Amino acid sequence: MGVHVDGAGNVLGIGTVAQTPGFDDIVLVRYSPQLAFLSSATFDSGLNDEAGGLAIDGAGNVIVTGLIQTLPNGRWDYLTVKFSPSLVFLASATFDAGSDSSDAARSVAVDA
């Protein structure tokens, strides 16, 4: 999935967990430089969500990308989620390329 070190040396990682009954969610975890657990956040759209990559912008916000399963066809679309430096959810967006196939986002980069 994805790992990033922030400006304070904390380690952030993302992954996909079975949290909602029958569906997967994205989990974001922050550890100290000594790998002691500090905090976590979960993104749950109510459907299947899958983590891809993460980046940290110049303001310390955490940007996560991945996939979200759409209904009624069960296809996957791009998903981008933004968390504050304290891992509070700020916003999310999806993108569908318009084809009858699934779309996948596996990494993200931000300008400093």
DSSP file with accessible surface (Angstrom, degrees, kcal/mol):
  #  RESIDUE AA STRUCTURE BP1 BP2  ACC     N-H-->O    O-->H-N    N-H-->O    O-->H-N    TCO  KAPPA ALPHA  PHI   PSI    X-CA   Y-CA   Z-CA
    1    1 A M              0   0  137      0, 0.0     2,-0.3     0, 0.0    14,-0.1   0.000 360.0 360.0 360.0-104.1    0.0    0.0    0.0
    2    2 A G  E     -A   14   0A  16     12,-1.1    12,-2.2    51,-0.2     2,-0.3  -0.999 360.0-175.8-156.5 145.9    1.9    3.1    1.1
    3    3 A V  E     +A   13   0A 109     -2,-0.3     2,-0.3    10,-0.2    10,-0.2  -0.995  11.2 173.0-138.1 142.4    4.3    4.5    3.7
    4    4 A H  E     -A   12   0A  70      8,-2.6     8,-3.4    -2,-0.3     2,-0.5  -0.995  24.5-138.0-148.2 147.3    5.5    8.1    4.1
    5    5 A V  E     -A   11   0A  83     -2,-0.3     6,-0.2     6,-0.2    51,-0.1  -0.927  24.7-145.5-107.1 127.7    7.6    9.9    6.7
    6    6 A D    >   -     0   0   25      4,-2.5     3,-2.0    -2,-0.5    -1,-0.0  -0.190  34.7 -88.0 -85.1 179.7    6.4   13.4    7.7
    7    7 A G  T 3  S+     0   0   93      1,-0.3    -1,-0.1     2,-0.1    -2,-0.0   0.715 127.3  53.0 -62.2 -21.9    8.5   16.5    8.6
    8    8 A A  T 3  S-     0   0   73      2,-0.1    -1,-0.3    24,-0.0     3,-0.1   0.400 120.8-105.7 -93.3   1.7    8.6   15.4   12.3
    9    9 A G  S <  S+     0   0   26     -3,-2.0    -2,-0.1     1,-0.3     2,-0.1   0.470  71.9 145.7  87.3   1.6    9.9   12.0   11.4
   10   10 A N        -     0   0   28     22,-0.1    -4,-2.5    23,-0.1     2,-0.5  -0.459  46.5-128.8 -70.6 147.3    6.6   10.3   12.1
   11   11 A V  E     -AB   5  31A  32     20,-2.2    20,-3.0    -6,-0.2     2,-0.4  -0.861  21.7-167.3-102.5 125.3    5.8    7.3    9.9
   12   12 A L  E     +AB   4  30A   0     -8,-3.4    -8,-2.6    -2,-0.5     2,-0.3  -0.934   9.0 177.6-112.0 137.5    2.4    7.2    8.2
   13   13 A G  E     -AB   3  29A  16     16,-2.4    16,-2.8    -2,-0.4     2,-0.3  -0.970  11.7-157.1-136.5 151.5    1.1    4.1    6.5
   14   14 A I  E     +AB   2  28A  15    -12,-2.2   -12,-1.1    -2,-0.3     2,-0.3  -0.925  19.9 151.7-125.8 155.7   -2.1    3.2    4.7
   15   15 A G  E     - B   0  27A  14     12,-1.9    12,-2.5    -2,-0.3     2,-0.4  -0.941  41.6 -97.3-162.3-177.3   -3.8   -0.1    4.1
   16   16 A T  E     - B   0  26A  42     -2,-0.3     2,-0.3    10,-0.2    10,-0.2  -0.953  37.5-178.2-117.3 131.2   -7.2   -1.8    3.5
   17   17 A V  E     - B   0  25A  49      8,-2.7     8,-3.2    -2,-0.4     2,-1.2  -0.959  35.3-118.1-129.8 149.4   -9.0   -3.5    6.4
   18   18 A A  E     + B   0  24A  88     -2,-0.3     6,-0.2     6,-0.2    -2,-0.0  -0.753  61.2 136.5 -82.6  98.0  -12.3   -5.4    6.7
   19   19 A Q  E     +     0   0A 111     -2,-1.2    -1,-0.2     4,-0.8     5,-0.1   0.749  51.7  58.2-115.2 -47.1  -14.0   -3.0    9.1
   20   20 A T  E >  S- B   0  23A  36      3,-0.7     3,-2.9    -3,-0.3    -1,-0.2  -0.760 106.3 -91.5 -85.4 134.3  -17.6   -2.5    7.9
   21   21 A P  T 3  S-     0   0  119      0, 0.0    -1,-0.1     0, 0.0     3,-0.1  -0.229 110.3  -1.5 -50.6 117.4  -19.4   -5.9    7.7
   22   22 A G  T 3  S+     0   0   76      1,-0.2     2,-0.3    -4,-0.0    26,-0.1   0.359 122.3  83.4  85.2  -5.3  -18.9   -7.2    4.2
   23   23 A F  E <   -B   20   0A  69     -3,-2.9    -4,-0.8    24,-0.1    -3,-0.7  -0.947  69.3-128.9-132.9 153.4  -16.9   -4.2    3.0
   24   24 A D  E     -B   18   0A  64     -2,-0.3    25,-2.1    -6,-0.2     2,-0.3  -0.743  23.1-164.7 -98.5 147.8  -13.3   -3.0    3.1
   25   25 A D  E     -B   17   0A   2     -8,-3.2    -8,-2.7    -2,-0.3     2,-0.4  -0.856  23.7-109.0-125.7 163.4  -12.2    0.4    4.3
   26   26 A I  E     -BC  16  43A   2     17,-2.0    17,-2.8    -2,-0.3     2,-0.4  -0.790  31.6-163.9 -92.8 132.7   -9.1    2.5    4.1
   27   27 A V  E     -BC  15  42A  25    -12,-2.5   -12,-1.9    -2,-0.4     2,-0.4  -0.960   5.5-163.3-120.1 136.8   -7.1    2.9    7.3
   28   28 A L  E     -BC  14  41A   1     13,-3.1    13,-2.4    -2,-0.4     2,-0.4  -0.984  11.8-170.8-118.1 127.1   -4.4    5.5    7.9
   29   29 A V  E     -BC  13  40A  23    -16,-2.8   -16,-2.4    -2,-0.4     2,-0.4  -0.960  10.1-157.0-125.9 139.6   -2.0    5.0   10.8
   30   30 A R  E     -BC  12  39A  28      9,-3.2     8,-2.9    -2,-0.4     9,-1.5  -0.969  12.4-176.9-118.0 130.4    0.6    7.4   12.3
   31   31 A Y  E     -BC  11  37A  85    -20,-3.0   -20,-2.2    -2,-0.4     6,-0.2  -0.900  28.0-111.6-118.9 153.3    3.6    6.1   14.3
   32   32 A S    >   -     0   0   11      4,-2.7     3,-2.6    -2,-0.3   -21,-0.2  -0.204  44.3 -93.7 -69.7 170.6    6.3    8.1   16.1
   33   33 A P  T 3  S+     0   0   66      0, 0.0    -1,-0.1     0, 0.0   -23,-0.1   0.798 133.5  52.8 -58.0 -23.5    9.9    7.9   14.8
   34   34 A Q  T 3  S-     0   0  157      2,-0.1   -24,-0.1     0, 0.0    -2,-0.1   0.309 123.6-110.0 -92.1   7.1   10.3    5.0   17.4
   35   35 A L    <   +     0   0  113     -3,-2.6     2,-0.4     1,-0.3   -25,-0.0   0.726  66.3 150.2  68.9  29.0    7.2    3.3   15.8
   36   36 A A        -     0   0   53      1,-0.1    -4,-2.7     2,-0.0    -1,-0.3  -0.742  56.7-102.5 -83.9 136.8    5.0    3.9   18.8
   37   37 A F  E     +C   31   0A 121     -2,-0.4    -6,-0.2    -6,-0.2     3,-0.1  -0.365  47.1 166.8 -61.0 132.4    1.3    4.2   17.8
   38   38 A L  E     -     0   0A  86     -8,-2.9     2,-0.3     1,-0.4    -7,-0.2   0.742  55.2 -33.7-111.8 -50.2    0.1    7.8   17.8
   39   39 A S  E     -C   30   0A  36     -9,-1.5    -9,-3.2     2,-0.0    -1,-0.4  -0.985  47.3-155.6-165.7 169.5   -3.2    8.0   15.9
   40   40 A S  E     -C   29   0A  63     -2,-0.3     2,-0.3   -11,-0.2   -11,-0.2  -0.971   0.5-162.0-152.4 163.3   -5.3    6.6   13.1
   41   41 A A  E     -C   28   0A  14    -13,-2.4   -13,-3.1    -2,-0.3     2,-0.4  -0.983   8.7-150.8-145.2 152.2   -8.1    7.4   10.8
   42   42 A T  E     -C   27   0A  55     -2,-0.3     2,-0.5   -15,-0.2   -15,-0.2  -0.968   3.7-152.7-126.6 141.6  -10.5    5.4    8.7
   43   43 A F  E     +C   26   0A  20    -17,-2.8   -17,-2.0    -2,-0.4     2,-0.5  -0.972  19.2 174.8-112.2 123.0  -12.3    6.2    5.4
   44   44 A D        +     0   0   76     -2,-0.5   -19,-0.1   -19,-0.2     4,-0.1  -0.938  16.1 177.9-131.4 107.8  -15.5    4.3    4.9
   45   45 A S        -     0   0   44     -2,-0.5     3,-0.1     2,-0.3    -1,-0.1   0.558  57.6-107.0 -81.7 -10.4  -17.7    5.2    1.9
   46   46 A G  S    S+     0   0   38      1,-0.5     2,-0.2   -22,-0.1   -21,-0.1   0.284 100.8  63.9  96.5 -10.4  -20.2    2.5    2.9
   47   47 A L  S    S-     0   0   38    -23,-0.1    -1,-0.5     1,-0.0     2,-0.4  -0.519 108.5 -51.0-122.6-164.5  -19.0    0.3    0.0
   48   48 A N        -     0   0   29     -2,-0.2    21,-2.7   -25,-0.1     2,-0.4  -0.613  55.1-176.5 -76.9 129.6  -15.6   -1.3   -0.7
   49   49 A D  E     -D   68   0B   1    -25,-2.1     2,-0.4    -2,-0.4    19,-0.2  -0.979   4.8-165.6-125.0 139.1  -12.7    1.1   -0.5
   50   50 A E  E     -D   67   0B  52     17,-2.6    17,-2.5    -2,-0.4   -24,-0.1  -0.990  17.4-127.1-131.8 130.8   -9.1    0.1   -1.3
   51   51 A A  E     +D   66   0B   0     -2,-0.4    15,-0.3    15,-0.2   -35,-0.1  -0.413  30.9 164.6 -73.7 146.9   -5.9    2.0   -0.4
   52   52 A G  E     -     0   0B   6     13,-2.6     2,-0.3     1,-0.4    14,-0.2   0.580  54.9 -30.1-123.3 -67.2   -3.3    2.9   -3.1
   53   53 A G  E     -D   65   0B   6     12,-1.2    12,-2.8    54,-0.1    -1,-0.4  -0.931  47.8-145.3-151.1 171.2   -0.8    5.5   -2.0
   54   54 A L  E     +D   64   0B  16     -2,-0.3     2,-0.3    10,-0.2    54,-0.2  -0.980  10.7 179.3-144.3 158.0   -0.3    8.6    0.1
   55   55 A A  E     -D   63   0B   7      8,-2.1     8,-3.1    -2,-0.3     2,-0.5  -0.957  22.5-131.4-148.8 161.2    1.6   11.9    0.2
   56   56 A I  E     -D   62   0B  29     -2,-0.3     6,-0.2     6,-0.2    54,-0.2  -0.984  22.5-144.0-120.9 127.0    1.9   14.8    2.5
   57   57 A D    >   -     0   0   32      4,-2.3     3,-2.0    -2,-0.5    55,-0.1  -0.223  36.0 -90.1 -83.0 178.4    1.5   18.4    1.2
   58   58 A G  T 3  S+     0   0   68     53,-0.6    54,-0.1     1,-0.3    -1,-0.1   0.729 126.9  53.4 -62.4 -22.3    3.3   21.5    2.3
   59   59 A A  T 3  S-     0   0   73      2,-0.1    -1,-0.3    53,-0.0     3,-0.1   0.426 120.8-105.9 -91.8  -0.2    0.7   22.2    5.0
   60   60 A G  S <  S+     0   0   24     -3,-2.0    -2,-0.1     1,-0.3     2,-0.1   0.458  70.5 146.9  89.3   0.7    1.0   18.7    6.5
   61   61 A N        -     0   0   24      1,-0.1    -4,-2.3    25,-0.1     2,-0.6  -0.429  46.4-129.0 -68.0 145.7   -2.3   17.5    5.1
   62   62 A V  E     -DE  56  83B   0     21,-2.4    21,-2.8    -6,-0.2     2,-0.5  -0.873  18.6-161.7-102.5 123.7   -2.3   13.8    4.2
   63   63 A I  E     -DE  55  82B  20     -8,-3.1    -8,-2.1    -2,-0.6     2,-0.4  -0.924   8.7-171.6-107.3 124.4   -3.6   12.9    0.7
   64   64 A V  E     -DE  54  81B   0     17,-3.0    17,-2.8    -2,-0.5     2,-0.3  -0.923   1.3-169.3-116.3 139.1   -4.6    9.3    0.2
   65   65 A T  E     +DE  53  80B   7    -12,-2.8   -13,-2.6    -2,-0.4   -12,-1.2  -0.876  27.5 109.3-123.4 160.6   -5.5    7.7   -3.2
   66   66 A G  E     -DE  51  79B   0     13,-1.9    13,-2.1    -2,-0.3    39,-0.3  -0.922  58.0 -54.8 173.8-143.6   -7.0    4.4   -4.0
   67   67 A L  E     -DE  50  78B   8    -17,-2.5   -17,-2.6    -2,-0.3     2,-0.4  -0.923  27.6-162.1-132.0 151.9  -10.2    2.9   -5.3
   68   68 A I  E     -DE  49  77B  20      9,-2.1     9,-2.5    -2,-0.3     2,-0.4  -0.998  23.7-127.2-132.6 134.4  -13.9    3.0   -4.5
   69   69 A Q  E     - E   0  76B  41    -21,-2.7     2,-0.3    -2,-0.4     7,-0.2  -0.695  27.8-151.9 -82.7 131.7  -16.4    0.4   -5.7
   70   70 A T     >  -     0   0   29      5,-3.5     4,-1.4    -2,-0.4     5,-0.2  -0.710  16.7 -98.5-105.0 155.9  -19.4    2.0   -7.3
   71   71 A L  T  4 S+     0   0  118     -2,-0.3   -24,-0.0     2,-0.2     0, 0.0  -0.839  85.1  17.2-115.2 155.0  -23.0    0.8   -7.6
   72   72 A P  T  4 S+     0   0  130      0, 0.0    -1,-0.2     0, 0.0    -2,-0.0  -0.998 129.9  39.1 -90.5  -4.4  -25.0   -0.6   -9.3
   73   73 A N  T  4 S-     0   0   83      1,-0.1    -2,-0.2     2,-0.0    -4,-0.0   0.605  93.0-130.4 -86.3 -11.9  -22.4   -2.1  -11.6
   74   74 A G     <  +     0   0   24     -4,-1.4    -3,-0.2     1,-0.2    -1,-0.1   0.589  55.9 145.5  76.2   8.2  -19.7   -2.9   -9.1
   75   75 A R        -     0   0   37     -5,-0.2    -5,-3.5    -6,-0.1     2,-0.4  -0.277  47.4-118.8 -72.0 166.8  -16.9   -1.2  -11.0
   76   76 A W  E     -E   69   0B  56     -7,-0.2    27,-3.2    -9,-0.0     2,-0.3  -0.867  27.7-172.1-108.9 141.0  -14.1    0.6   -9.3
   77   77 A D  E     -E   68   0B   8     -9,-2.5    -9,-2.1    -2,-0.4    28,-0.2  -0.859  35.6 -83.8-124.8 162.8  -13.3    4.3   -9.7
   78   78 A Y  E     -EF  67  95B  87     17,-2.0    17,-1.6    -2,-0.3     2,-0.4  -0.358  43.6-163.3 -62.0 146.2  -10.4    6.6   -8.5
   79   79 A L  E     -EF  66  94B   1    -13,-2.1   -13,-1.9    15,-0.2     2,-0.4  -0.999  11.3-176.6-134.4 133.3  -10.7    7.8   -5.0
   80   80 A T  E     -EF  65  93B  59     13,-2.7    13,-2.5    -2,-0.4     2,-0.4  -1.000   6.6-174.7-128.9 130.6   -8.8   10.7   -3.4
   81   81 A V  E     -EF  64  92B   1    -17,-2.8   -17,-3.0    -2,-0.4     2,-0.5  -0.980   9.9-153.6-127.4 138.5   -9.2   11.6    0.3
   82   82 A K  E     -EF  63  91B  78      9,-3.1     8,-3.1    -2,-0.4     9,-1.5  -0.955  11.6-176.0-116.8 129.1   -7.7   14.5    2.2
   83   83 A F  E     -EF  62  89B   4    -21,-2.8   -21,-2.4    -2,-0.5     6,-0.2  -0.918  26.8-115.5-117.3 149.9   -7.0   14.5    5.9
   84   84 A S    >   -     0   0   14      4,-2.9     3,-2.5    -2,-0.3   -22,-0.2  -0.212  42.8 -93.0 -70.9 170.7   -5.7   17.3    8.1
   85   85 A P  T 3  S+     0   0   60      0, 0.0    -1,-0.1     0, 0.0   -25,-0.1   0.808 131.9  52.8 -57.4 -26.0   -2.3   17.0    9.8
   86   86 A S  T 3  S-     0   0   85      2,-0.1    -2,-0.1     1,-0.0   -25,-0.1   0.234 124.6-106.6 -93.7  14.5   -4.1   15.6   12.9
   87   87 A L    <   +     0   0   11     -3,-2.5     2,-0.5     1,-0.3   -59,-0.1   0.737  68.1 150.3  67.8  30.5   -5.8   13.0   10.6
   88   88 A V        -     0   0   84    -47,-0.1    -4,-2.9     1,-0.1    -1,-0.3  -0.783  54.7-107.4 -88.2 131.5   -9.3   14.6   10.6
   89   89 A F  E     +F   83   0B  98     -2,-0.5    -6,-0.2    -6,-0.2     3,-0.1  -0.354  44.2 168.1 -59.3 131.7  -11.2   13.9    7.4
   90   90 A L  E     -     0   0B  87     -8,-3.1     2,-0.3     1,-0.4    -7,-0.2   0.742  54.9 -28.1-112.1 -45.1  -11.4   17.1    5.2
   91   91 A A  E     -F   82   0B  50     -9,-1.5    -9,-3.1     2,-0.0    -1,-0.4  -0.987  45.3-155.0-166.6 161.9  -12.7   16.0    1.8
   92   92 A S  E     -F   81   0B  58     -2,-0.3     2,-0.3   -11,-0.2   -11,-0.2  -0.981   8.5-174.4-145.3 156.5  -12.9   13.2   -0.8
   93   93 A A  E     -F   80   0B  59    -13,-2.5   -13,-2.7    -2,-0.3     2,-0.3  -0.988   7.8-154.7-147.2 150.7  -13.4   13.0   -4.5
   94   94 A T  E     -F   79   0B  86     -2,-0.3     2,-0.4   -15,-0.2   -15,-0.2  -0.866   3.8-156.8-122.5 161.4  -13.9   10.3   -7.0
   95   95 A F  E     -F   78   0B 112    -17,-1.6   -17,-2.0    -2,-0.3     2,-0.5  -0.991   4.0-168.7-140.9 131.6  -13.2   10.0  -10.8
   96   96 A D        -     0   0   63     -2,-0.4   -19,-0.1   -19,-0.2     6,-0.1  -0.981  16.2-150.4-119.3 120.0  -14.8    7.8  -13.4
   97   97 A A        -     0   0   56     -2,-0.5     3,-0.1     4,-0.1    -1,-0.1   0.564  42.7-116.9 -68.3  -7.2  -13.0    7.7  -16.7
   98   98 A G  S    S+     0   0   60      1,-0.3    -1,-0.1     3,-0.1     2,-0.1   0.437  74.2 121.1  89.9  -1.1  -16.4    7.0  -18.3
   99   99 A S  S    S-     0   0   45      2,-0.2    -1,-0.3     1,-0.1     4,-0.1  -0.349  75.9-112.5 -87.5 174.3  -15.6    3.5  -19.7
  100  100 A D  S    S+     0   0  158     -3,-0.1     2,-0.2    -2,-0.1    -1,-0.1   0.302  94.7  78.4 -87.6  10.2  -17.4    0.3  -18.8
  101  101 A S  S    S-     0   0   69      1,-0.1    -2,-0.2   -26,-0.1    -4,-0.1  -0.664  89.6 -89.0-113.1 172.5  -14.3   -0.9  -17.1
  102  102 A S        -     0   0   60     -2,-0.2     2,-0.3   -27,-0.1   -25,-0.2  -0.429  31.1-144.3 -80.3 154.0  -12.8   -0.2  -13.7
  103  103 A D        -     0   0   15    -27,-3.2     2,-0.4    -2,-0.1    -8,-0.1  -0.912  13.7-160.6-116.1 145.0  -10.3    2.6  -13.0
  104  104 A A        -     0   0   50     -2,-0.3     2,-0.5   -37,-0.1   -26,-0.1  -0.993  12.2-168.0-134.0 133.2   -7.4    2.3  -10.5
  105  105 A A        +     0   0   13     -2,-0.4   -52,-0.1   -39,-0.3   -26,-0.1  -0.983  14.6 166.0-115.3 124.3   -5.3    4.9   -8.7
  106  106 A R        +     0   0  132     -2,-0.5     2,-0.3     1,-0.2    -1,-0.1   0.536  60.3  23.0-117.2 -12.6   -2.2    3.4   -7.0
  107  107 A S        -     0   0   99    -54,-0.1     2,-0.3   -41,-0.1    -1,-0.2  -0.984  56.5-162.0-152.1 161.7    0.0    6.4   -6.1
  108  108 A V        -     0   0   42     -2,-0.3     2,-0.3   -54,-0.2   -54,-0.2  -0.992   2.3-170.0-145.3 148.7   -0.3   10.2   -5.5
  109  109 A A        -     0   0   91     -2,-0.3     2,-0.3   -54,-0.1   -54,-0.1  -0.978   6.1-161.4-137.6 149.8    2.2   13.1   -5.5
  110  110 A V        -     0   0   54     -2,-0.3     2,-0.3   -54,-0.2   -54,-0.1  -0.943  25.1-111.7-129.1 151.7    1.8   16.7   -4.4
  111  111 A D              0   0  155     -2,-0.3   -53,-0.6     1,-0.1    -2,-0.0  -0.630 360.0 360.0 -77.3 144.4    3.7   19.9   -5.1
  112  112 A A              0   0  130     -2,-0.3    -1,-0.1   -55,-0.1   -55,-0.1  -0.093 360.0 360.0 -67.7 360.0    5.5   21.2   -2.0
